């Protein structure tokens, strides 16, 4: 489950991993918290119309990667890590029961000297982490959800991206083209700009740290070690 603030956040950052996991047989869910409904300078554009456009673009981008999209419809630019948002995310985590949750880094305020991280990004990351642990796994915390059949679910791993700490790399050499194609679905945001060069440069820079042609990096948090079947023991 990928939890991010806006349409196109996943495509800019981690769609190569999403496509890789989907190709390997995983069910991939994108949770898009806001509709990105103020992200336009086009004359005459309305928030309502833009929300429709951006959902359509995100759905198309998800299809490229092999992901299903869930939209929460929060207002772009006003996102806060509220208890309401946390519960919305807990509901989805309990419903879909993901093994892994991917989100941003809530501590990334100014990752470079010419960029300030969007407050919605930080809010989405905080809400995602707070929903994963401990809220999602504590059935008594939301008895109304448990009464609906949505009992607690413990996530195995959290993959945090867009941060300074990296301890896990995903080889996206075979899915970098899918990532680029998916991002290009966001026509309302890209206009005539071709993002291919930038995405390849970013992924190559990450990949060369571990010997991959193209990669995406994460800080992986292990919440529940996955048990592997033990080797059969010979009879004595």
mmCIF file of the C-alpha atoms, coordinates in Angstrom:
data_MODEL
# 
_entry.id   MODEL 
# 
loop_
_atom_site.group_PDB 
_atom_site.id 
_atom_site.type_symbol 
_atom_site.label_atom_id 
_atom_site.label_alt_id 
_atom_site.label_comp_id 
_atom_site.label_asym_id 
_atom_site.label_entity_id 
_atom_site.label_seq_id 
_atom_site.pdbx_PDB_ins_code 
_atom_site.Cartn_x 
_atom_site.Cartn_y 
_atom_site.Cartn_z 
_atom_site.occupancy 
_atom_site.B_iso_or_equiv 
_atom_site.pdbx_formal_charge 
_atom_site.auth_seq_id 
_atom_site.auth_comp_id 
_atom_site.auth_asym_id 
_atom_site.auth_atom_id 
_atom_site.pdbx_PDB_model_num 
ATOM 1   C CA . UNK A 1 1   ? 0.000   0.000   0.000   1.00 0.00 ? 1   UNK A CA 1 
ATOM 2   C CA . UNK A 1 2   ? 1.453   3.347   -1.124  1.00 0.00 ? 2   UNK A CA 1 
ATOM 3   C CA . UNK A 1 3   ? 0.099   6.298   0.887   1.00 0.00 ? 3   UNK A CA 1 
ATOM 4   C CA . UNK A 1 4   ? 0.815   9.765   -0.509  1.00 0.00 ? 4   UNK A CA 1 
ATOM 5   C CA . UNK A 1 5   ? -0.713  13.215  -0.575  1.00 0.00 ? 5   UNK A CA 1 
ATOM 6   C CA . UNK A 1 6   ? -1.263  14.082  -4.240  1.00 0.00 ? 6   UNK A CA 1 
ATOM 7   C CA . UNK A 1 7   ? -1.784  12.588  -7.669  1.00 0.00 ? 7   UNK A CA 1 
ATOM 8   C CA . UNK A 1 8   ? 1.695   12.232  -9.251  1.00 0.00 ? 8   UNK A CA 1 
ATOM 9   C CA . UNK A 1 9   ? 3.605   11.977  -5.927  1.00 0.00 ? 9   UNK A CA 1 
ATOM 10  C CA . UNK A 1 10  ? 4.018   8.235   -6.409  1.00 0.00 ? 10  UNK A CA 1 
ATOM 11  C CA . UNK A 1 11  ? 5.016   8.585   -10.057 1.00 0.00 ? 11  UNK A CA 1 
ATOM 12  C CA . UNK A 1 12  ? 7.720   11.134  -9.310  1.00 0.00 ? 12  UNK A CA 1 
ATOM 13  C CA . UNK A 1 13  ? 9.111   9.043   -6.499  1.00 0.00 ? 13  UNK A CA 1 
ATOM 14  C CA . UNK A 1 14  ? 8.438   5.329   -6.255  1.00 0.00 ? 14  UNK A CA 1 
ATOM 15  C CA . UNK A 1 15  ? 6.358   4.091   -9.182  1.00 0.00 ? 15  UNK A CA 1 
ATOM 16  C CA . UNK A 1 16  ? 9.296   1.992   -10.351 1.00 0.00 ? 16  UNK A CA 1 
ATOM 17  C CA . UNK A 1 17  ? 9.057   -0.031  -7.157  1.00 0.00 ? 17  UNK A CA 1 
ATOM 18  C CA . UNK A 1 18  ? 5.273   -0.252  -7.425  1.00 0.00 ? 18  UNK A CA 1 
ATOM 19  C CA . UNK A 1 19  ? 5.548   -1.557  -10.976 1.00 0.00 ? 19  UNK A CA 1 
ATOM 20  C CA . UNK A 1 20  ? 8.275   -4.010  -9.958  1.00 0.00 ? 20  UNK A CA 1 
ATOM 21  C CA . UNK A 1 21  ? 6.184   -5.426  -7.133  1.00 0.00 ? 21  UNK A CA 1 
ATOM 22  C CA . UNK A 1 22  ? 3.065   -5.611  -9.314  1.00 0.00 ? 22  UNK A CA 1 
ATOM 23  C CA . UNK A 1 23  ? 5.025   -7.399  -12.021 1.00 0.00 ? 23  UNK A CA 1 
ATOM 24  C CA . UNK A 1 24  ? 6.252   -9.871  -9.398  1.00 0.00 ? 24  UNK A CA 1 
ATOM 25  C CA . UNK A 1 25  ? 2.669   -10.723 -8.457  1.00 0.00 ? 25  UNK A CA 1 
ATOM 26  C CA . UNK A 1 26  ? 1.862   -8.335  -5.607  1.00 0.00 ? 26  UNK A CA 1 
ATOM 27  C CA . UNK A 1 27  ? -1.461  -6.567  -5.281  1.00 0.00 ? 27  UNK A CA 1 
ATOM 28  C CA . UNK A 1 28  ? -0.552  -2.878  -5.209  1.00 0.00 ? 28  UNK A CA 1 
ATOM 29  C CA . UNK A 1 29  ? -2.862  -0.238  -3.723  1.00 0.00 ? 29  UNK A CA 1 
ATOM 30  C CA . UNK A 1 30  ? -2.312  3.498   -4.160  1.00 0.00 ? 30  UNK A CA 1 
ATOM 31  C CA . UNK A 1 31  ? -3.972  5.648   -1.483  1.00 0.00 ? 31  UNK A CA 1 
ATOM 32  C CA . UNK A 1 32  ? -4.151  9.219   -2.779  1.00 0.00 ? 32  UNK A CA 1 
ATOM 33  C CA . UNK A 1 33  ? -5.226  11.455  0.070   1.00 0.00 ? 33  UNK A CA 1 
ATOM 34  C CA . UNK A 1 34  ? -5.966  14.728  -1.737  1.00 0.00 ? 34  UNK A CA 1 
ATOM 35  C CA . UNK A 1 35  ? -7.187  15.341  -5.260  1.00 0.00 ? 35  UNK A CA 1 
ATOM 36  C CA . UNK A 1 36  ? -4.455  17.871  -6.009  1.00 0.00 ? 36  UNK A CA 1 
ATOM 37  C CA . UNK A 1 37  ? -7.324  20.211  -6.772  1.00 0.00 ? 37  UNK A CA 1 
ATOM 38  C CA . UNK A 1 38  ? -5.435  23.503  -6.450  1.00 0.00 ? 38  UNK A CA 1 
ATOM 39  C CA . UNK A 1 39  ? -2.396  22.477  -8.501  1.00 0.00 ? 39  UNK A CA 1 
ATOM 40  C CA . UNK A 1 40  ? -3.051  24.625  -11.549 1.00 0.00 ? 40  UNK A CA 1 
ATOM 41  C CA . UNK A 1 41  ? -2.377  28.140  -12.819 1.00 0.00 ? 41  UNK A CA 1 
ATOM 42  C CA . UNK A 1 42  ? -4.669  27.710  -15.839 1.00 0.00 ? 42  UNK A CA 1 
ATOM 43  C CA . UNK A 1 43  ? -7.109  30.589  -16.311 1.00 0.00 ? 43  UNK A CA 1 
ATOM 44  C CA . UNK A 1 44  ? -10.692 29.563  -15.695 1.00 0.00 ? 44  UNK A CA 1 
ATOM 45  C CA . UNK A 1 45  ? -9.806  26.293  -13.988 1.00 0.00 ? 45  UNK A CA 1 
ATOM 46  C CA . UNK A 1 46  ? -11.917 25.330  -10.986 1.00 0.00 ? 46  UNK A CA 1 
ATOM 47  C CA . UNK A 1 47  ? -11.009 23.102  -8.060  1.00 0.00 ? 47  UNK A CA 1 
ATOM 48  C CA . UNK A 1 48  ? -13.897 20.764  -8.880  1.00 0.00 ? 48  UNK A CA 1 
ATOM 49  C CA . UNK A 1 49  ? -12.879 20.321  -12.513 1.00 0.00 ? 49  UNK A CA 1 
ATOM 50  C CA . UNK A 1 50  ? -9.211  19.924  -11.631 1.00 0.00 ? 50  UNK A CA 1 
ATOM 51  C CA . UNK A 1 51  ? -10.045 17.206  -9.114  1.00 0.00 ? 51  UNK A CA 1 
ATOM 52  C CA . UNK A 1 52  ? -11.780 15.219  -11.849 1.00 0.00 ? 52  UNK A CA 1 
ATOM 53  C CA . UNK A 1 53  ? -8.853  15.683  -14.232 1.00 0.00 ? 53  UNK A CA 1 
ATOM 54  C CA . UNK A 1 54  ? -6.252  14.676  -11.702 1.00 0.00 ? 54  UNK A CA 1 
ATOM 55  C CA . UNK A 1 55  ? -8.142  11.588  -10.549 1.00 0.00 ? 55  UNK A CA 1 
ATOM 56  C CA . UNK A 1 56  ? -8.436  10.460  -14.156 1.00 0.00 ? 56  UNK A CA 1 
ATOM 57  C CA . UNK A 1 57  ? -4.722  11.042  -14.721 1.00 0.00 ? 57  UNK A CA 1 
ATOM 58  C CA . UNK A 1 58  ? -3.813  9.183   -11.534 1.00 0.00 ? 58  UNK A CA 1 
ATOM 59  C CA . UNK A 1 59  ? -6.031  6.242   -12.424 1.00 0.00 ? 59  UNK A CA 1 
ATOM 60  C CA . UNK A 1 60  ? -4.344  6.008   -15.818 1.00 0.00 ? 60  UNK A CA 1 
ATOM 61  C CA . UNK A 1 61  ? -0.909  6.214   -14.180 1.00 0.00 ? 61  UNK A CA 1 
ATOM 62  C CA . UNK A 1 62  ? -1.853  3.484   -11.730 1.00 0.00 ? 62  UNK A CA 1 
ATOM 63  C CA . UNK A 1 63  ? -2.949  1.232   -14.571 1.00 0.00 ? 63  UNK A CA 1 
ATOM 64  C CA . UNK A 1 64  ? 0.467   1.592   -16.195 1.00 0.00 ? 64  UNK A CA 1 
ATOM 65  C CA . UNK A 1 65  ? 2.165   0.342   -13.036 1.00 0.00 ? 65  UNK A CA 1 
ATOM 66  C CA . UNK A 1 66  ? -0.479  -2.291  -12.310 1.00 0.00 ? 66  UNK A CA 1 
ATOM 67  C CA . UNK A 1 67  ? -1.899  -0.550  -9.233  1.00 0.00 ? 67  UNK A CA 1 
ATOM 68  C CA . UNK A 1 68  ? -5.407  0.091   -7.937  1.00 0.00 ? 68  UNK A CA 1 
ATOM 69  C CA . UNK A 1 69  ? -6.178  3.639   -6.776  1.00 0.00 ? 69  UNK A CA 1 
ATOM 70  C CA . UNK A 1 70  ? -8.172  4.654   -3.702  1.00 0.00 ? 70  UNK A CA 1 
ATOM 71  C CA . UNK A 1 71  ? -9.072  8.337   -3.331  1.00 0.00 ? 71  UNK A CA 1 
ATOM 72  C CA . UNK A 1 72  ? -9.861  9.977   -0.004  1.00 0.00 ? 72  UNK A CA 1 
ATOM 73  C CA . UNK A 1 73  ? -10.823 13.372  -1.442  1.00 0.00 ? 73  UNK A CA 1 
ATOM 74  C CA . UNK A 1 74  ? -9.137  15.658  1.061   1.00 0.00 ? 74  UNK A CA 1 
ATOM 75  C CA . UNK A 1 75  ? -8.567  19.256  -0.039  1.00 0.00 ? 75  UNK A CA 1 
ATOM 76  C CA . UNK A 1 76  ? -5.173  20.010  -1.578  1.00 0.00 ? 76  UNK A CA 1 
ATOM 77  C CA . UNK A 1 77  ? -3.066  22.434  0.424   1.00 0.00 ? 77  UNK A CA 1 
ATOM 78  C CA . UNK A 1 78  ? -4.974  22.029  3.682   1.00 0.00 ? 78  UNK A CA 1 
ATOM 79  C CA . UNK A 1 79  ? -3.854  18.547  4.697   1.00 0.00 ? 79  UNK A CA 1 
ATOM 80  C CA . UNK A 1 80  ? -3.148  17.941  8.371   1.00 0.00 ? 80  UNK A CA 1 
ATOM 81  C CA . UNK A 1 81  ? -2.302  14.674  10.190  1.00 0.00 ? 81  UNK A CA 1 
ATOM 82  C CA . UNK A 1 82  ? -5.621  14.689  12.013  1.00 0.00 ? 82  UNK A CA 1 
ATOM 83  C CA . UNK A 1 83  ? -7.230  11.887  13.982  1.00 0.00 ? 83  UNK A CA 1 
ATOM 84  C CA . UNK A 1 84  ? -9.872  11.742  11.254  1.00 0.00 ? 84  UNK A CA 1 
ATOM 85  C CA . UNK A 1 85  ? -7.264  11.108  8.562   1.00 0.00 ? 85  UNK A CA 1 
ATOM 86  C CA . UNK A 1 86  ? -5.493  8.565   10.744  1.00 0.00 ? 86  UNK A CA 1 
ATOM 87  C CA . UNK A 1 87  ? -8.734  6.619   11.149  1.00 0.00 ? 87  UNK A CA 1 
ATOM 88  C CA . UNK A 1 88  ? -9.417  6.752   7.411   1.00 0.00 ? 88  UNK A CA 1 
ATOM 89  C CA . UNK A 1 89  ? -5.998  5.209   6.802   1.00 0.00 ? 89  UNK A CA 1 
ATOM 90  C CA . UNK A 1 90  ? -6.436  2.625   9.551   1.00 0.00 ? 90  UNK A CA 1 
ATOM 91  C CA . UNK A 1 91  ? -9.694  1.561   7.907   1.00 0.00 ? 91  UNK A CA 1 
ATOM 92  C CA . UNK A 1 92  ? -7.893  0.992   4.608   1.00 0.00 ? 92  UNK A CA 1 
ATOM 93  C CA . UNK A 1 93  ? -4.971  -0.826  6.198   1.00 0.00 ? 93  UNK A CA 1 
ATOM 94  C CA . UNK A 1 94  ? -7.348  -3.149  8.022   1.00 0.00 ? 94  UNK A CA 1 
ATOM 95  C CA . UNK A 1 95  ? -9.428  -3.627  4.882   1.00 0.00 ? 95  UNK A CA 1 
ATOM 96  C CA . UNK A 1 96  ? -6.594  -4.415  2.460   1.00 0.00 ? 96  UNK A CA 1 
ATOM 97  C CA . UNK A 1 97  ? -4.163  -5.938  5.000   1.00 0.00 ? 97  UNK A CA 1 
ATOM 98  C CA . UNK A 1 98  ? -0.941  -4.891  3.240   1.00 0.00 ? 98  UNK A CA 1 
ATOM 99  C CA . UNK A 1 99  ? 2.326   -6.604  4.056   1.00 0.00 ? 99  UNK A CA 1 
ATOM 100 C CA . UNK A 1 100 ? 4.154   -3.345  3.327   1.00 0.00 ? 100 UNK A CA 1 
ATOM 101 C CA . UNK A 1 101 ? 3.264   0.334   3.478   1.00 0.00 ? 101 UNK A CA 1 
ATOM 102 C CA . UNK A 1 102 ? 5.235   2.906   1.486   1.00 0.00 ? 102 UNK A CA 1 
ATOM 103 C CA . UNK A 1 103 ? 5.130   6.571   2.494   1.00 0.00 ? 103 UNK A CA 1 
ATOM 104 C CA . UNK A 1 104 ? 7.185   9.733   2.605   1.00 0.00 ? 104 UNK A CA 1 
ATOM 105 C CA . UNK A 1 105 ? 9.473   11.050  5.312   1.00 0.00 ? 105 UNK A CA 1 
ATOM 106 C CA . UNK A 1 106 ? 7.659   13.453  7.666   1.00 0.00 ? 106 UNK A CA 1 
ATOM 107 C CA . UNK A 1 107 ? 10.969  14.996  8.770   1.00 0.00 ? 107 UNK A CA 1 
ATOM 108 C CA . UNK A 1 108 ? 11.974  16.130  5.270   1.00 0.00 ? 108 UNK A CA 1 
ATOM 109 C CA . UNK A 1 109 ? 11.383  19.897  5.411   1.00 0.00 ? 109 UNK A CA 1 
ATOM 110 C CA . UNK A 1 110 ? 14.052  21.148  2.966   1.00 0.00 ? 110 UNK A CA 1 
ATOM 111 C CA . UNK A 1 111 ? 15.846  18.181  1.370   1.00 0.00 ? 111 UNK A CA 1 
ATOM 112 C CA . UNK A 1 112 ? 17.809  20.416  -1.002  1.00 0.00 ? 112 UNK A CA 1 
ATOM 113 C CA . UNK A 1 113 ? 18.915  24.025  -0.975  1.00 0.00 ? 113 UNK A CA 1 
ATOM 114 C CA . UNK A 1 114 ? 16.357  24.975  -3.628  1.00 0.00 ? 114 UNK A CA 1 
ATOM 115 C CA . UNK A 1 115 ? 13.299  23.006  -2.511  1.00 0.00 ? 115 UNK A CA 1 
ATOM 116 C CA . UNK A 1 116 ? 10.915  23.158  0.447   1.00 0.00 ? 116 UNK A CA 1 
ATOM 117 C CA . UNK A 1 117 ? 8.936   19.977  0.884   1.00 0.00 ? 117 UNK A CA 1 
ATOM 118 C CA . UNK A 1 118 ? 5.204   20.519  0.481   1.00 0.00 ? 118 UNK A CA 1 
ATOM 119 C CA . UNK A 1 119 ? 3.400   20.575  3.852   1.00 0.00 ? 119 UNK A CA 1 
ATOM 120 C CA . UNK A 1 120 ? 0.854   18.105  2.465   1.00 0.00 ? 120 UNK A CA 1 
ATOM 121 C CA . UNK A 1 121 ? 3.698   15.641  1.853   1.00 0.00 ? 121 UNK A CA 1 
ATOM 122 C CA . UNK A 1 122 ? 4.823   15.886  5.458   1.00 0.00 ? 122 UNK A CA 1 
ATOM 123 C CA . UNK A 1 123 ? 1.273   15.628  6.782   1.00 0.00 ? 123 UNK A CA 1 
ATOM 124 C CA . UNK A 1 124 ? 0.541   12.557  4.665   1.00 0.00 ? 124 UNK A CA 1 
ATOM 125 C CA . UNK A 1 125 ? 3.736   10.880  5.845   1.00 0.00 ? 125 UNK A CA 1 
ATOM 126 C CA . UNK A 1 126 ? 2.983   11.581  9.503   1.00 0.00 ? 126 UNK A CA 1 
ATOM 127 C CA . UNK A 1 127 ? -0.576  10.304  9.179   1.00 0.00 ? 127 UNK A CA 1 
ATOM 128 C CA . UNK A 1 128 ? 0.576   7.169   7.370   1.00 0.00 ? 128 UNK A CA 1 
ATOM 129 C CA . UNK A 1 129 ? 3.153   6.281   10.002  1.00 0.00 ? 129 UNK A CA 1 
ATOM 130 C CA . UNK A 1 130 ? 0.739   6.993   12.855  1.00 0.00 ? 130 UNK A CA 1 
ATOM 131 C CA . UNK A 1 131 ? -1.879  4.797   11.195  1.00 0.00 ? 131 UNK A CA 1 
ATOM 132 C CA . UNK A 1 132 ? 0.533   1.923   10.632  1.00 0.00 ? 132 UNK A CA 1 
ATOM 133 C CA . UNK A 1 133 ? 1.816   1.895   14.204  1.00 0.00 ? 133 UNK A CA 1 
ATOM 134 C CA . UNK A 1 134 ? 0.252   1.393   16.548  1.00 0.00 ? 134 UNK A CA 1 
ATOM 135 C CA . UNK A 1 135 ? -3.265  2.313   15.451  1.00 0.00 ? 135 UNK A CA 1 
ATOM 136 C CA . UNK A 1 136 ? -3.886  -0.236  12.685  1.00 0.00 ? 136 UNK A CA 1 
ATOM 137 C CA . UNK A 1 137 ? -2.998  -3.224  14.824  1.00 0.00 ? 137 UNK A CA 1 
ATOM 138 C CA . UNK A 1 138 ? -4.873  -2.203  17.994  1.00 0.00 ? 138 UNK A CA 1 
ATOM 139 C CA . UNK A 1 139 ? -8.393  -3.615  17.643  1.00 0.00 ? 139 UNK A CA 1 
ATOM 140 C CA . UNK A 1 140 ? -9.562  -1.975  20.880  1.00 0.00 ? 140 UNK A CA 1 
ATOM 141 C CA . UNK A 1 141 ? -8.565  1.443   19.591  1.00 0.00 ? 141 UNK A CA 1 
ATOM 142 C CA . UNK A 1 142 ? -11.410 1.526   17.058  1.00 0.00 ? 142 UNK A CA 1 
ATOM 143 C CA . UNK A 1 143 ? -14.105 -0.840  18.303  1.00 0.00 ? 143 UNK A CA 1 
ATOM 144 C CA . UNK A 1 144 ? -16.501 0.470   15.652  1.00 0.00 ? 144 UNK A CA 1 
ATOM 145 C CA . UNK A 1 145 ? -14.135 -0.711  12.927  1.00 0.00 ? 145 UNK A CA 1 
ATOM 146 C CA . UNK A 1 146 ? -13.705 -4.050  14.654  1.00 0.00 ? 146 UNK A CA 1 
ATOM 147 C CA . UNK A 1 147 ? -17.502 -4.372  14.812  1.00 0.00 ? 147 UNK A CA 1 
ATOM 148 C CA . UNK A 1 148 ? -17.535 -3.955  11.025  1.00 0.00 ? 148 UNK A CA 1 
ATOM 149 C CA . UNK A 1 149 ? -15.168 -6.910  10.734  1.00 0.00 ? 149 UNK A CA 1 
ATOM 150 C CA . UNK A 1 150 ? -12.062 -4.733  10.435  1.00 0.00 ? 150 UNK A CA 1 
ATOM 151 C CA . UNK A 1 151 ? -9.981  -6.066  13.278  1.00 0.00 ? 151 UNK A CA 1 
ATOM 152 C CA . UNK A 1 152 ? -6.385  -5.053  13.858  1.00 0.00 ? 152 UNK A CA 1 
ATOM 153 C CA . UNK A 1 153 ? -3.761  -5.744  11.211  1.00 0.00 ? 153 UNK A CA 1 
ATOM 154 C CA . UNK A 1 154 ? 0.008   -5.582  11.742  1.00 0.00 ? 154 UNK A CA 1 
ATOM 155 C CA . UNK A 1 155 ? 2.072   -4.411  8.793   1.00 0.00 ? 155 UNK A CA 1 
ATOM 156 C CA . UNK A 1 156 ? 5.341   -6.283  8.231   1.00 0.00 ? 156 UNK A CA 1 
ATOM 157 C CA . UNK A 1 157 ? 7.404   -3.474  6.725   1.00 0.00 ? 157 UNK A CA 1 
ATOM 158 C CA . UNK A 1 158 ? 7.296   0.279   6.219   1.00 0.00 ? 158 UNK A CA 1 
ATOM 159 C CA . UNK A 1 159 ? 9.304   1.739   3.344   1.00 0.00 ? 159 UNK A CA 1 
ATOM 160 C CA . UNK A 1 160 ? 10.025  5.442   3.906   1.00 0.00 ? 160 UNK A CA 1 
ATOM 161 C CA . UNK A 1 161 ? 11.128  7.460   0.898   1.00 0.00 ? 161 UNK A CA 1 
ATOM 162 C CA . UNK A 1 162 ? 12.182  11.053  0.129   1.00 0.00 ? 162 UNK A CA 1 
ATOM 163 C CA . UNK A 1 163 ? 14.393  11.065  3.239   1.00 0.00 ? 163 UNK A CA 1 
ATOM 164 C CA . UNK A 1 164 ? 18.105  11.185  4.008   1.00 0.00 ? 164 UNK A CA 1 
ATOM 165 C CA . UNK A 1 165 ? 18.279  7.719   5.577   1.00 0.00 ? 165 UNK A CA 1 
ATOM 166 C CA . UNK A 1 166 ? 18.428  4.806   3.124   1.00 0.00 ? 166 UNK A CA 1 
ATOM 167 C CA . UNK A 1 167 ? 19.020  1.173   4.008   1.00 0.00 ? 167 UNK A CA 1 
ATOM 168 C CA . UNK A 1 168 ? 17.151  -0.628  1.234   1.00 0.00 ? 168 UNK A CA 1 
ATOM 169 C CA . UNK A 1 169 ? 17.278  -0.384  -2.564  1.00 0.00 ? 169 UNK A CA 1 
ATOM 170 C CA . UNK A 1 170 ? 14.863  -1.696  -5.176  1.00 0.00 ? 170 UNK A CA 1 
ATOM 171 C CA . UNK A 1 171 ? 16.243  -2.483  -8.624  1.00 0.00 ? 171 UNK A CA 1 
ATOM 172 C CA . UNK A 1 172 ? 13.910  -0.738  -11.088 1.00 0.00 ? 172 UNK A CA 1 
ATOM 173 C CA . UNK A 1 173 ? 16.047  -1.302  -14.163 1.00 0.00 ? 173 UNK A CA 1 
ATOM 174 C CA . UNK A 1 174 ? 13.238  -3.318  -15.767 1.00 0.00 ? 174 UNK A CA 1 
ATOM 175 C CA . UNK A 1 175 ? 10.488  -0.881  -14.723 1.00 0.00 ? 175 UNK A CA 1 
ATOM 176 C CA . UNK A 1 176 ? 12.043  2.571   -15.203 1.00 0.00 ? 176 UNK A CA 1 
ATOM 177 C CA . UNK A 1 177 ? 10.235  2.900   -18.530 1.00 0.00 ? 177 UNK A CA 1 
ATOM 178 C CA . UNK A 1 178 ? 6.921   2.100   -16.855 1.00 0.00 ? 178 UNK A CA 1 
ATOM 179 C CA . UNK A 1 179 ? 7.649   4.759   -14.244 1.00 0.00 ? 179 UNK A CA 1 
ATOM 180 C CA . UNK A 1 180 ? 8.279   7.334   -16.953 1.00 0.00 ? 180 UNK A CA 1 
ATOM 181 C CA . UNK A 1 181 ? 5.172   6.346   -18.884 1.00 0.00 ? 181 UNK A CA 1 
ATOM 182 C CA . UNK A 1 182 ? 3.081   6.537   -15.718 1.00 0.00 ? 182 UNK A CA 1 
ATOM 183 C CA . UNK A 1 183 ? 4.332   10.023  -14.845 1.00 0.00 ? 183 UNK A CA 1 
ATOM 184 C CA . UNK A 1 184 ? 3.563   11.238  -18.354 1.00 0.00 ? 184 UNK A CA 1 
ATOM 185 C CA . UNK A 1 185 ? -0.121  10.501  -17.704 1.00 0.00 ? 185 UNK A CA 1 
ATOM 186 C CA . UNK A 1 186 ? -0.178  13.611  -15.494 1.00 0.00 ? 186 UNK A CA 1 
ATOM 187 C CA . UNK A 1 187 ? -0.534  15.945  -18.453 1.00 0.00 ? 187 UNK A CA 1 
ATOM 188 C CA . UNK A 1 188 ? -2.181  18.706  -16.406 1.00 0.00 ? 188 UNK A CA 1 
ATOM 189 C CA . UNK A 1 189 ? 1.016   19.013  -14.368 1.00 0.00 ? 189 UNK A CA 1 
ATOM 190 C CA . UNK A 1 190 ? 3.721   18.331  -16.944 1.00 0.00 ? 190 UNK A CA 1 
ATOM 191 C CA . UNK A 1 191 ? 2.462   20.222  -19.952 1.00 0.00 ? 191 UNK A CA 1 
ATOM 192 C CA . UNK A 1 192 ? 5.002   19.767  -22.762 1.00 0.00 ? 192 UNK A CA 1 
ATOM 193 C CA . UNK A 1 193 ? 7.850   18.878  -20.417 1.00 0.00 ? 193 UNK A CA 1 
ATOM 194 C CA . UNK A 1 194 ? 9.377   15.415  -20.821 1.00 0.00 ? 194 UNK A CA 1 
ATOM 195 C CA . UNK A 1 195 ? 10.446  14.099  -17.375 1.00 0.00 ? 195 UNK A CA 1 
ATOM 196 C CA . UNK A 1 196 ? 12.324  11.056  -18.731 1.00 0.00 ? 196 UNK A CA 1 
ATOM 197 C CA . UNK A 1 197 ? 15.808  12.523  -18.426 1.00 0.00 ? 197 UNK A CA 1 
ATOM 198 C CA . UNK A 1 198 ? 15.302  13.679  -14.862 1.00 0.00 ? 198 UNK A CA 1 
ATOM 199 C CA . UNK A 1 199 ? 13.808  10.377  -13.687 1.00 0.00 ? 199 UNK A CA 1 
ATOM 200 C CA . UNK A 1 200 ? 16.593  8.391   -15.307 1.00 0.00 ? 200 UNK A CA 1 
ATOM 201 C CA . UNK A 1 201 ? 19.229  10.637  -13.758 1.00 0.00 ? 201 UNK A CA 1 
ATOM 202 C CA . UNK A 1 202 ? 17.715  10.315  -10.279 1.00 0.00 ? 202 UNK A CA 1 
ATOM 203 C CA . UNK A 1 203 ? 17.363  6.534   -10.556 1.00 0.00 ? 203 UNK A CA 1 
ATOM 204 C CA . UNK A 1 204 ? 20.865  6.094   -11.981 1.00 0.00 ? 204 UNK A CA 1 
ATOM 205 C CA . UNK A 1 205 ? 22.371  8.168   -9.176  1.00 0.00 ? 205 UNK A CA 1 
ATOM 206 C CA . UNK A 1 206 ? 20.609  5.974   -6.604  1.00 0.00 ? 206 UNK A CA 1 
ATOM 207 C CA . UNK A 1 207 ? 21.407  2.753   -8.427  1.00 0.00 ? 207 UNK A CA 1 
ATOM 208 C CA . UNK A 1 208 ? 25.139  3.329   -8.701  1.00 0.00 ? 208 UNK A CA 1 
ATOM 209 C CA . UNK A 1 209 ? 25.398  3.204   -4.902  1.00 0.00 ? 209 UNK A CA 1 
ATOM 210 C CA . UNK A 1 210 ? 24.551  -0.507  -4.974  1.00 0.00 ? 210 UNK A CA 1 
ATOM 211 C CA . UNK A 1 211 ? 25.414  -1.622  -8.486  1.00 0.00 ? 211 UNK A CA 1 
ATOM 212 C CA . UNK A 1 212 ? 21.999  -1.311  -10.162 1.00 0.00 ? 212 UNK A CA 1 
ATOM 213 C CA . UNK A 1 213 ? 21.510  0.579   -13.404 1.00 0.00 ? 213 UNK A CA 1 
ATOM 214 C CA . UNK A 1 214 ? 18.401  2.232   -11.942 1.00 0.00 ? 214 UNK A CA 1 
ATOM 215 C CA . UNK A 1 215 ? 17.083  2.039   -8.398  1.00 0.00 ? 215 UNK A CA 1 
ATOM 216 C CA . UNK A 1 216 ? 14.818  3.619   -5.800  1.00 0.00 ? 216 UNK A CA 1 
ATOM 217 C CA . UNK A 1 217 ? 16.006  3.901   -2.217  1.00 0.00 ? 217 UNK A CA 1 
ATOM 218 C CA . UNK A 1 218 ? 14.121  3.566   1.056   1.00 0.00 ? 218 UNK A CA 1 
ATOM 219 C CA . UNK A 1 219 ? 14.573  3.475   4.787   1.00 0.00 ? 219 UNK A CA 1 
ATOM 220 C CA . UNK A 1 220 ? 12.963  0.122   5.543   1.00 0.00 ? 220 UNK A CA 1 
ATOM 221 C CA . UNK A 1 221 ? 11.488  -0.388  9.000   1.00 0.00 ? 221 UNK A CA 1 
ATOM 222 C CA . UNK A 1 222 ? 10.794  -3.992  9.998   1.00 0.00 ? 222 UNK A CA 1 
ATOM 223 C CA . UNK A 1 223 ? 7.777   -4.188  12.296  1.00 0.00 ? 223 UNK A CA 1 
ATOM 224 C CA . UNK A 1 224 ? 7.191   -7.914  12.018  1.00 0.00 ? 224 UNK A CA 1 
ATOM 225 C CA . UNK A 1 225 ? 9.902   -10.260 10.837  1.00 0.00 ? 225 UNK A CA 1 
ATOM 226 C CA . UNK A 1 226 ? 8.516   -12.536 8.147   1.00 0.00 ? 226 UNK A CA 1 
ATOM 227 C CA . UNK A 1 227 ? 9.009   -16.168 9.010   1.00 0.00 ? 227 UNK A CA 1 
ATOM 228 C CA . UNK A 1 228 ? 10.507  -18.353 6.299   1.00 0.00 ? 228 UNK A CA 1 
ATOM 229 C CA . UNK A 1 229 ? 9.845   -22.084 6.141   1.00 0.00 ? 229 UNK A CA 1 
ATOM 230 C CA . UNK A 1 230 ? 12.552  -24.065 7.857   1.00 0.00 ? 230 UNK A CA 1 
ATOM 231 C CA . UNK A 1 231 ? 14.582  -26.581 5.900   1.00 0.00 ? 231 UNK A CA 1 
ATOM 232 C CA . UNK A 1 232 ? 13.335  -30.180 6.319   1.00 0.00 ? 232 UNK A CA 1 
ATOM 233 C CA . UNK A 1 233 ? 15.458  -32.063 8.765   1.00 0.00 ? 233 UNK A CA 1 
ATOM 234 C CA . UNK A 1 234 ? 16.761  -35.535 7.917   1.00 0.00 ? 234 UNK A CA 1 
ATOM 235 C CA . UNK A 1 235 ? 15.330  -38.401 9.889   1.00 0.00 ? 235 UNK A CA 1 
ATOM 236 C CA . UNK A 1 236 ? 17.679  -39.935 12.430  1.00 0.00 ? 236 UNK A CA 1 
# 
